[in-house]
Amino acid sequence: MTPLLLASLAAVMLATSFLSGIFGMAGGMILLGVLLAVLSLPEAMTLHAVTQMTSNGWRGLLWLNYVNWKAAGSFLLGCAVAFAVWSVWRYVPSKPLTLVLLGATPFLVRLMPARWKPDPERAAHGLLVGAVSMIFMLLAGVSGPLIDTFFLSGRLERRQVIATKAVCQVCCHAAKLAYFGGIVETAGGLDPMLAAIAVAATVAGTSLAKPVLERLTEMQYRTWAHRIITAVACVYMAQGLYQLAFAEN
C-alpha cells in the first residue's frame, strides 16, 4: 500500500471517528463504503471491525462517568438472549428485506403514540430493543438506526446517550465478530501498520470530538442526530429496495 493511500485512509478514519464521536453514528457507515472501494472485502470488513471496536470503546472510556448502566444492562441482556437463540436457529432472511426493515424502524418509532414509544430507562423496553438490534446486527451487519432512535427516545441527555450507546455497540460488534468467525480468522492477514494507523486515527478523531460535543446544546444535538438518523435510514431503505428490484429482474 502506497504512503499516499495510507495517509488518505488515515484522514478518512480521523474524520469519520470525529463525526461518530460527536453524534455516535454515521461515521462507521461512511468509512465502510470507503474501505470497500479501496480494499478487498475481507480486509475492509476486518479493518472496519477494528475501527468500530476502537471508536466505541474509546468513546465509552471518555464518557464512562455518563454511562447509564441500567439502560445498558437491559439492552445487552436482550442482545445476549437473541444471540443465543440465533446461534442455534441461524435463520437468514434475504438481506434486502432486512435492510428495508432496518431503515423503516426509525420512522415506525416516530409514528408511535407517545405512550408506546420505547424508553431506554425501562428494562422491558431495553430487553426487547436489544434483542431486535442484535438480530439486525447478525442479519445485516448493522443496527445503527434502531439503536440510535431507541436511546434518543428517552430522557437521557446527550453525553449519557453517547456513553451508553458506545458501551452497547462495543458488545454488539464483538458478538458480530464471534458469530461471523471468518472475519476473526482474516484478522491475522491485516497489515499491522494499517491496523496501527487505524487505531491511532480513530482514537484521535474520537478525542477531538469530545470538546465539540460538550459545546453543543441538547437541542442542537438532538436536532442533528435525528437528521443523521433519517439520512442513514433512507440509505438503508434505498439499498434494500434497489437490491429487491434488481433481484426480481
Sequence and secondary structure as in RCSB ss.txt:
>XXXX:A:sequence
MTPLLLASLAAVMLATSFLSGIFGMAGGMILLGVLLAVLSLPEAMTLHAVTQMTSNGWRGLLWLNYVNWKAAGSF
LLGCAVAFAVWSVWRYVPSKPLTLVLLGATPFLVRLMPARWKPDPERAAHGLLVGAVSMIFMLLAGVSGPLIDTF
FLSGRLERRQVIATKAVCQVCCHAAKLAYFGGIVETAGGLDPMLAAIAVAATVAGTSLAKPVLERLTEMQYRTWA
HRIITAVACVYMAQGLYQLAFAEN
>XXXX:A:secstr
  HHHHHHHHHHHHHHHHHHHHHSSSHHHHHHHHHHHHS HHHHHHHHHHHHHHHHHHHHHHTGGG  HHHHHHH
HHHHHHHHHHHHHH     HHHHHHHHHHHHHHHHHS GGGS  TTSHHHHHHHHHHHHHHHHHHS  HHHHHHH
HHSSS  HHHHHHHHHHHHHHHHHHHHHHSHHHHHHGGGS HHHHHHHHHHHHHHHHHHHHHHHHS HHHHHHHH
HHHHHHHHHHHHHHHHHHHHHHH 
